[in-house]
Each structure stands twice: as C-alpha cells, then as structure tokens.
Amino acid sequence: MESVEEGLLLKERELVKWGVIWEEVKEICYLAGPMIIVTLSQYFLQTISLMMVGHVGELALSSTSIAISIAGVTGLSLLLGMGTALETLCGQAFGAKQYQRLGTQTYTAILSLFIVCIPIAVLWLYVGKLLTFMWQDPQISHEAGKFIKWMIPALFAYANLQPLIRYFLMQSMIVPMLISSCITICFHIPLSWVLVFSSGLGNIGATVAFGLSMWLNVIILASYMKLSPACAKTRAPVSWEVVNGMREFFQFAIPSAVMICLEWWSFELLILLSGLLPNPQLETSVLSICLNTISTLYAIPFGLSGAVSTRVSNQLGAGNPLGARVSVISVMLIAATETILVSAAVFASRNVFGYIFSNEKEVVDYVANMAPLLCLSVITDSLQGTLSGVARGCGWQHIGAYVNLASFYLCGIPIAASLAFWLNFRGKGLWMGILSGAALQTILLSVITCCTNWEKQAAMARERLHADEKSSVDNVLL
C-alpha cells in the first residue's frame, strides 16, 4: 500500500515538474515571439534599402554592399554587443526589484555608447580614402565612402536604440517594441522609395531613409519610456549615478562586444576568403546567399536568447536559482524543436530557395549542394545562440568571449582555410570550417551551462547588486 502511495506521489511530483516547465515554455515564447519580429524588422531596414539600391545600378549596389558590410564590422556589431551588457545589469536589477537602477543603467549605456560612436564616426569619414589605399576600385571606394558618411546619424540612433530595447525586454514589456518596429518598417518602405527613386538621391537616399527610420524607432520607444505609467517605477532621474555607473557598464560591455564581434567578424572573413578562390564571383555569390539565409534565420535563436537572458537574469536577481535552471531547460526544449522544424524546411526547399537570390542555374545548383551544410549551421546556430543568451543572463560574457575566440579563430578559420585551399574543397571547405567552429562553440557553451552552480550564481548576483546599492547610497550621502 505504501509503495503505491509513494508511486503516486512521485508521479504527482513529475507532473508538477513538467507543469512548471510548460508554464516557463509559454513565458519564454511570449517574450521570444515579438523579439524575433523586432530583430527581423531591424535586419529588414538594411535589406529593403539594399534591394531598392540594386535597381539604381551596379555601381550603387556594389558600393552600398561594401559600405553596409564595413558599417556592420566597425560599428553596428560593436554597439549591439555592448548593448547586450544590459541583459545582465538591468535583468538582474529588475529581478531584485531595484527598479530605479534599471533606468539609471539604461541612461549610462546610452551615454557610454554615444561616446564610443565618436571615434567610429571619425573612422567612417575616411572610409573612402582607406578603401582606395587598400587597392580597391577608386570609383566604388568613393561611392562607399560617401554612403557611409551619410550613415553616421544612423550610427548614433543605433547607440540609443540598443539600450532602449534592453530596457523594455528586461521588464518583459514587449508591446512597445513590437509597435515601434511595425511603425518603423511601414514608414521605411515608402520613405526609401521616395528618397531613392523620386528625389534623385539614389543610393544616398537609402542611407538617409535608414537613419530617419532608426531615429523614428528611438523617438517612439523613448517617448513611451518617458510618458507611459507602465514605466513609472523604472524611470530614474538623471544624476551623477549615470556617470558613476560607466565603469561597471564597461566591465560587462567590453566582453559582451568581444563575444558578439568575434562571431560576426568570422563570417565576414569567410566572404573575404571566398574572393581568393578560383571562380570568385560564383563562390562569393553562393556564400553570400548562404550567409544571408543564416542571418535571417538567426532572428529566431536571437529572439530566444533575449527571452532566456531576461528570464535567467530576473530569476538570479530575485535569488531564485531553481527558476533560472527551469528557464534554461525550457528554452533548450524550444530550441531543439525549432532546429528540427527550420532545418527540415531548409532541406526540403534546397532546390528552389536559391532562386530567391539568383536566376543563374549554376548558382542555384551550388546552393542546393550546400543545403546539408546549411541545415547543420541552422542547428548549431540555434543551440549556441540560445546558450549565449544564458551566458549573458548570468554575466558570463568574458567566458563567452574566450569560447568564441577559441572556436572560430583557433579552430574554425584555420580549418576553413585548410579545407578550401589545401584540400581544394573551395566554398564547401570554407563553410565546413566555420561550421566546425560553431559546433565547438556549442559544445563548450553546453558543458559550461551543464556544470553551472545556479545557487552560487544567484548568490553572486545578489551580492553584486547589494554592493552597488550600498555604493549608491554612500554617494548620495556624500
């Protein structure tokens, strides 16, 4: 009789456990869905501009593509990476109910990123001359330099936008981000059309439209933060705490930026290496198609990573290690399901999706041959992207930076170069190399996550938050 009762009790506990996980799955999906839309909308702002420029002429398209690539490598990737530091700082502060710190840290991030933008903007002023100095085509270099100069206002808008997105995300306030993204994309399409084709500005019109759309997004989110009663408890007065918090922000922002940039730059390096292969036009076109496909699909794991970062940081800040562990288990179940569905869809459409980017049969056939490797990349990107969100929620950015350095630059890139040039695998070899780096990254992040002492992480988060709170009080008294 007792054994039957014990069995029923165990079953009840299991049901409760799976019930908790199911509730957490729903919570993460509630956050991740809109975040995916927000990510895609930002990605499509550039894509729409590039598509319209493509109808202006070959020179405009080539110079714009180079300028956007340089802007991503030298500026946007850095600001995105630094902005993700707030997923640790704001997320844990919100979990600990230190609501005023959320607003103060957001202001600190905006000020810090604004300062970082200044040397980047100076660099962008001389991009045209630098490209010419690097033996690039003079005409393309001039047009790319002119395009990226007009992109400087968008750079400063991006520096404001990234902290604002984290401010809302860490509070699970998804509606403002969703509304602002939809308004921005609806505004951007007709504006781009007018400025590119009707105004006579050509490709410069595209970058002006991009900057105006980015600032519109910033204005909507900042206005909501300033005026909405929902943000009343997290709005903080502007004080010297904003400046005093810069040191702590950079302690998390620098490794966050390194973590994001190392991975971003490795794929850009892949495209550069493809230009050294025999028949570089074909190889570069195919790898660019594959990279664009992966970049678009990466919006899904990036949305999941933002959601799990929010949940983990909130739980750790609240001193709830069990809740953080449940969040990790739940998001990995979602990620595993997503990888199966998306990779299956990519493989099933392998013979046709190349036509989205090109009408050349040679290109489409090459893309179809790359599809199995592309499916494996979908799997590794989904898993490592989600695990990177766990790392940001815990404040492991420095560990993530070391993992990415080892995975891509000590493993992935050397293997890619060896397979492509020595063993003559060409474009497939390059992709296999970067795939091996992503696989190693996934394995290392999985091991680190599995070995995590969540009780210790929660204690460390609470200790840091209380130390910062005491320091703030002391500064006020002084």
N, C-alpha and C positions, 0 to 999 in steps of 0.2 A: 504493500500500500504506500509506504513511504517513498519507494523508488518511483512509483507512478507519479506521486506528487512532485518529486524532485524533477522528473522529466517534464512535467507540465510547466514547472517554474522556469526551467531552462528555455523551453520553447517560448514562454512569455517574454523572457529577457531578450531572446533573439529577435522576436517581433518588435519589441520596443527599440532595440538597437537599429534594426532596418527601418523602423518608422522615423527615427531621428535622422538617419542618413537620407531618407526620401525627402523629409522636410528641408534638409540642407541643400539637396539637389535642386529643389524648387526655388530656394532662395538664391542660389548661385545662377540659375537660369534667368531669374528675374533681373539680376544685375548684368549678366553677360550679354543677353539679347540686345538691349539698347546700346551697350558699349560696342558691340560688333557694328551696329549701324553708324555710330559716331566715328569709329575708326575708318569704315569704308567711305563715309562722306568726306573725311579729310583726304583720304587717298584719291578719291574721285575728283576733288578740286583740281589737282595737278593733271590727272588723266584727261579730264574734259578740256582743259586748256591745251594740252599737247595734241589731242585729237583735232581741235579746231586749227591749230597752227599747222598741222600736217596738210591742210588744204590751201595754205598760203604759198608753199613752195618747198623745194628740197632743202635749200639753204636755211630757211627759217626753222624747218623741222630738225635738222641735224644740229644746228647751233642751240636750239632750245633744249634738245635732249641732253646735250653736253652740260649746259648751264644748270638744268634741274639735277643732274647727277652730281655735279660739283656742290650745289647748294645742299643736297642731302648729306654728302660726305662731310663737308666742312662746317655745316651749321645746324640743319634740322635734326640730324641724328644726335648731335651733342645736346641740344636743348631738350629733345624727347627723353634722352637718358637721364639728364639732370632732373627733369621734372618728375620722373618716377621715384625720386627720393622721398617725395611727399606720401607715397604709398606706405612707407614705414612711419614717418613722422606724424602725419595727420591721421592715418588709420589707427595707430596705437593711442594717440591722444584722444581721439573720439571714443575709442573703447574704454578708456579710463575716465570718460566724462569730463575731460579738461577742454571744454568746448571753446573757450577763448583762445587757447593755444592753436586751435585749428585755423582760425582767421589770421592770427599773427604769423604762423608759419607759411601760410599762403602768400601774405604780403612779402615776407622775407624771400620766398622763392622768386616772386615776380621781380623784386629789386635785384636779386643776385643774377638772374638770367638776363635782365636788362643790361647789367654791367658786362656780362660775358658777350653780349651781342655787339658791343662797341668794337673790339678787335676783329670780330668776324666781319662786320660791315666794312672795316678798313681793308681787310683782305679781299672782299668782294669787289671793291673799287678797282683793284688791279688784276682781276682775273683775266681780262682780255690780253694784257701785256704778258702775264705769266704763261698763258697758253701759247702765245707766239714764241716766247722764249724756249718753250718745250717742243719747238718744231711742229706745232700744229698748223693747219691751214690758216693763213692770215685772215681770210675773209670770214671763215667760221669762228675764229678766235675773237674777231672784232664784234660779231653779232652776239656771240655767247657772253662776252664781257658787258655789252650794252644791256642784254636781257637781265643778267644777274644784278646789275646796278639798280635796275628798277624793281628788283625783288627785295631790296633792303627793308622797305616798310613792312613787307610780309614777315620778314625775319623777326622784327620787334613785336608784331602781332602774335606770332607763334610763341614768343617768350612769355607773353601774357596768358595765352590760351592754355598751355600745358598745366600750369599750376591751378587755373580755374577748373579745368576738367577733374583734376585730382581732388580739389576741394569738394566738389559735388559727389564724386564717386565714393570717397571715403565715408560719406554720410548716407550712402545708398540713395541719393537723390538723383534719379535717372531721368525724370521727366524734363527738367530744364535742358539737359544736354541733348536729349532726343529732339526737343522742339527747336532748339537753336541750330542743330545740324540740318534738320529738314528745311528750315527757313533759309539757311545759308546756301544749300545746294540749289534750291529753287531760285534764289537770287543770282547765283553764279552763272547758271546756264545762259539766260538771256543777256546778262551783262557781258559775258565773254563774247557772245555772238556779235553784239553791238560794237564792242571795242576792237575786236579782231577784224571784222569784215566791213562794218559801216563807217567807222571812224577813220580808217586808213592807217591806224597804228600798227596793224599786222601783228607780229609775234610780241611786240612790246605791249599791245593791248591785252594779251593773255596774262602777262605778269602783273599789269595794273589791276585787272579783274581779280586775280588771285589775292593780291594784297587787300583790296577793298572787301572781298568776301571774308577773308580771315579777320579783319577788323570788325566787320559786322557780327561775326560769331562772338568775338571778345566782348563787344558792347552789350549784346543780349545777355550773356552769362554774367557780366559784371553788374548790369542793371538788376538782374534777378537777385544776385547776392546782396546788393545794396538795399533793395526795396521790399523784397519778399519777407513776410513774417516767418516763413519756414527757416530762414537763415538768421533770425534774430539772436539766437543763443550762441551762434558761432561767429557772428560779426564782432570784430575786435577793433578798438580804437587804434589809430596809427600812433606808435610811440617808439622810443628808443629800443624797445624789445625787438622790433623788426630788424634793426641793425645788429643788435647783440646776438640774434639767432643765426646770423650768416655763417659763423664758424661751424656750428652744429650742422647746418644745412649742407655746407660743402663737404663735411666729413662723410655724409651719405651720398651727396650728389655726384662727387667725382668718381667713386667706384661704380655708381649706377650708370654714369655716362660711359665709362670704360666697358662695362658689361654689355650695354646696348651697341656701342660703336664697333667693338671688336667683331661682333657677329655681322653687323650691317656692312662694314668695310670688306669683310672676307668675300661677300657675294659681289661687291663692286670689283674687287681684284680678279674675281673669276671672269668677268666680262672683259677686263683688260687683257688677261692671258689668252682669251679666245681670239683676240685680234692678232696674235702671233702664230696661230695655227695655219696650215695650208687651207686655202679657200676661206679666208677670214670672214668674208661677207656672209656666207652660209652659216658658219659656226657661231658668229656673233648674233645673227638673227635668231637662230634656234635657241641659243642660251638666253637671249633677251626675252623670248616668248615664254620659256620655262620659268625664268625669274619673275616675270610679270604675273604669271599664273600663281606661283607660290606666294608672291607678295599679296595678291588679292585674297587668296585662301587663308593667309596668315591672320587676317582680321578675326577669324573665329577663335583660334587659340589666344590671340592677344586680348580679345574680349573676356575669355575665360580666365586669363592670367590677371586681368584687372579685377574681376569679380572675386577670385580666390585671395588675391592680395588684400582686398577690402575685408573679407571675412576673417582671414587669419590675423591681420593686424588688429582688427577690432577685438577679436577674442583674446589675443595676447595682452592687449592694453587693459582689458577688463579682468585679467588674471584668470582666464578660463582655458587652460591647456587642452582639456578634453574637447572643447568646442573647436579649437584650432585643428586638432587631429581629425575630427569628423569632417571638417571643411576640406582637408586635403584628400581624404578618402573619397568624398563625394565628387570633387572636381575631377579626380583621376578616372572615376567611372564614366563621367560625362565625356572626358577627353578620349577615352578608349572607344566609346560608342561613336563619337564624331569622326575619329580616324578611319574607322571601318566604313562608314557611310560615304565620306568625302573621297577617300582613296578608291573605293569601288566605283563611284561616279566618274572620276577622272579616267580610270582604266577602261570603263565601258565606252567613254566618248573619245578614246585616244585617236581614232581615225578621222574625227571630224572637228575637234575643237581647235586644231591648228588653223583652220580656215577663218577663225575669228580674227587672226592677226595677219594672215597672208593668203594670197591666191596662188602662190607658187607651189606646185605639186612636190617639188624636191624638198622644200621647207616643211610642208605638211607631213610628208612621209618620215622625215628625220624626227619631227616632234613625236610622231606615233611610236617610233623606235625608242625614244627617250621616256615614254609614258611609264614603264615599270619603275624606272629610277625616280620619276616624278612622284609616283604613288608612295614609294618608300620615304621620300622627302616630306610628303604630307604627314606621314606617321611620325617621323622624328620631330618635325616642326611643331606638331600638335602637342606632343608629350613634353618636349623641352620648353616650349613656350609657356605651357601651364605650370611646369615646375619652376620656371623663372619667376612667375608671379608669386609662388610660395616663398621663394628666396627674398623677394622684395618685401613681402609682408612681414617676414621675420627680421629683416635688416641684414641679410647675408650678402649684400651687393659685392663686398670685397671678395668673398668666396666665389661668387658667380663670375667676377672678372677674371680670376685665376683659372677657373674652369674653361671659360671661353678662349682665353689665351692659349691654354694647352690643347684644347680640342681643335681649334681652327688653324692656329699658326705653327704649332709644333707637330700636329698630326694631319689635319685636313688639307691645307695648302700644299705642303711637301708631297703628299700622296697624289694630289690632283696634278701637280706639275710632272711627277714621275710617270703617271699613267698616260697623260696626254702627250708628252714629248718623247719620253724614252721608250715606252711600250707602244706608242702610236695609237692609243685609244681615242685621241683627239677630244672632241666635245664631250663624249661619254666619259672619258677619263677624268676630265675636269669635274664633271658633276658627281662621279663616283667618289672622287677625293673629298669634295665638300660634304657629301653625304656621310662619309666615314667620320668626318669631324663632328657632324651633327649627332651621329649615333653615339660617339664617345661622350659628347656633351650630355646627351640624355641619360646615359649610364651613370656618369659621375653625379649629376643632379639627383638621380633616383637613389643612389647609395647614400648621399648626404641627407636627403629627406627621410629615408628609412631609418637612419641612425640618429635622428634628431631626438633630443630630450626635451619634450614640449613643456614639462614643468619648469625646467631651467630657463627656457626661452621666455616663458611668461614672467618668471621672477626677474629676469634681466630687463624686460620691457618696463615692468612696474618700477624697478629700481632707477632706471634712467629717467622715467617720467617724473618721479617724485624728486629726484635730484635737480632736474630742470625747473620744477615748480618752486623748490626751495630757493634756487638761484634767482628766479624771477622776483620772488617776494623780497629777497635781500636787496636786489637792485632798486626796487620801489622804495624800500625803507631808506636806502642811502640817498 
